[in-house]
Amino acid sequence: MAWYSLTVDVPEEHSELCQSVLQDHGASGLEVRDSANKTMPTVRAPAPGEAMVIGYFDDQADAVAAQEELTETMPSARFALEDVVERDWSVEWRNQIKSVTVGRLWVGPPWEKATAPTDKVCIFVEPKMAFGTGDHPTTSLCLKAVDGYLGAHAGASVLDVGTGTGVLAFAAKKLGAGRCVGVDNDPVSVELAKECAQENGIEGVELSTKALTNIEGTFDLVLANIVANTLVELAPLIVPKVKHRLVVAGVLVPQAAEVTAAYVACGLTHGSDEINGEWIRIEFDRR
Ligand SMILES: C[S@@+](CC[C@H](N)C(=O)[O-])C[C@H]1O[C@@H](n2cnc3c(N)ncnc32)[C@H](O)[C@@H]1O
């Protein structure tokens, strides 16, 4: 079936009006790329201060009519009208999910089971509504820390705060952690993490939405891949759970000083950092 796409580059403040004109002319689908909706690396991004509004039309005449109206109302808009070759998105989105190898670990989607390496500790994560398929730089940075820590401290106890799919907790368990706890304030993530544990045949990881104050004991290794402002807020609750090492991620490089200061203020000693692209992993020790 033939489709037509009309791509309109407009100043960001005209984006909504542009969307409604495309809809009024019968666009059956709309895509918006702007400062709030980040662009996949494989597609063109809007110029700074601009939005790209893309309308999908069954009928080329409708797309042309929309362009004519927008030409009059938004003289600065730029247009591209194209035929869309139908693509099988159910297959294409899968291509976006990349498996990763980090130290002794391999994390990838279940459809790569047959080709997963036999000399690695493998974790299969079905991409659903929880964060943590392994291929995000923040997750990879944490997987590296888990691999390093468990390599040096067999049987260590591990707490994973903001567990998402459970990937970090499962990596720790598979690398020989002792007590292993994963918590997330999102109940959907916890349900998916439980499914993921089952699919990987992992037993004994305590997964729940428990608040940190309701978790008994302290942990040799505490992991928290969340976001900078939440990490700062949670510092007084996370620090008491740390017996030896804390690894935080989900922090952009310019946010590192503020996050580091929050944990040092709660009594931990700043250790090493590692950067991957725009992301930084920060480590702390209890001395
Ligand atoms: C970036 S994901 C990390 C997932 C996984 N640990 C990983 O490394 O890929 C952050 C997770 O933290 C959870 N989260 C956010 N705020 C939280 C809070 N205050 N307490 C517990 N979990 C939280 C989110 O629901 C999300 O699943």
The ligand as a MOL file (V3000), in Angstrom:
LIG
                    3D

  0  0  0     0  0            999 V3000
M  V30 BEGIN CTAB
M  V30 COUNTS 27 29 0 0 0
M  V30 BEGIN ATOM
M  V30 1 C 17.3270 4.0780 34.5060 0
M  V30 2 S 16.2770 2.8340 35.1540 0 CHG=1
M  V30 3 C 17.4800 1.6230 35.6310 0
M  V30 4 C 17.0420 0.1920 35.4090 0
M  V30 5 C 18.1370 -0.8310 35.6310 0
M  V30 6 N 18.5890 -0.8360 36.9970 0
M  V30 7 C 19.3220 -0.5890 34.7140 0
M  V30 8 O 20.3910 -0.3050 35.1990 0
M  V30 9 O 19.1550 -0.6910 33.5040 0 CHG=-1
M  V30 10 C 15.7830 3.5900 36.6620 0
M  V30 11 C 14.7250 2.8280 37.4420 0
M  V30 12 O 14.5820 3.4850 38.7000 0
M  V30 13 C 13.2310 3.4630 39.0870 0
M  V30 14 N 13.0380 4.5420 40.0610 0
M  V30 15 C 12.9010 5.8740 39.8410 0
M  V30 16 N 12.7740 6.5400 41.0170 0
M  V30 17 C 12.8450 5.6110 41.9980 0
M  V30 18 C 12.7620 5.6700 43.4240 0
M  V30 19 N 12.5760 6.8240 44.0570 0
M  V30 20 N 12.8680 4.5140 44.1110 0
M  V30 21 C 13.0280 3.3440 43.4770 0
M  V30 22 N 13.1010 3.2110 42.1270 0
M  V30 23 C 13.0040 4.3350 41.4010 0
M  V30 24 C 12.4740 3.6090 37.7710 0
M  V30 25 O 11.1600 3.1020 37.8880 0
M  V30 26 C 13.3520 2.7940 36.8190 0
M  V30 27 O 12.9020 1.4640 36.7130 0
M  V30 END ATOM
M  V30 BEGIN BOND
M  V30 1 1 1 2
M  V30 2 1 2 3
M  V30 3 1 2 10
M  V30 4 1 3 4
M  V30 5 1 4 5
M  V30 6 1 5 6
M  V30 7 1 5 7
M  V30 8 2 7 8
M  V30 9 1 7 9
M  V30 10 1 10 11
M  V30 11 1 11 12
M  V30 12 1 11 26
M  V30 13 1 12 13
M  V30 14 1 13 14
M  V30 15 1 13 24
M  V30 16 1 14 15
M  V30 17 1 14 23
M  V30 18 2 15 16
M  V30 19 1 16 17
M  V30 20 1 17 18
M  V30 21 2 17 23
M  V30 22 1 18 19
M  V30 23 2 18 20
M  V30 24 1 20 21
M  V30 25 2 21 22
M  V30 26 1 22 23
M  V30 27 1 24 25
M  V30 28 1 24 26
M  V30 29 1 26 27
M  V30 END BOND
M  V30 END CTAB
M  END
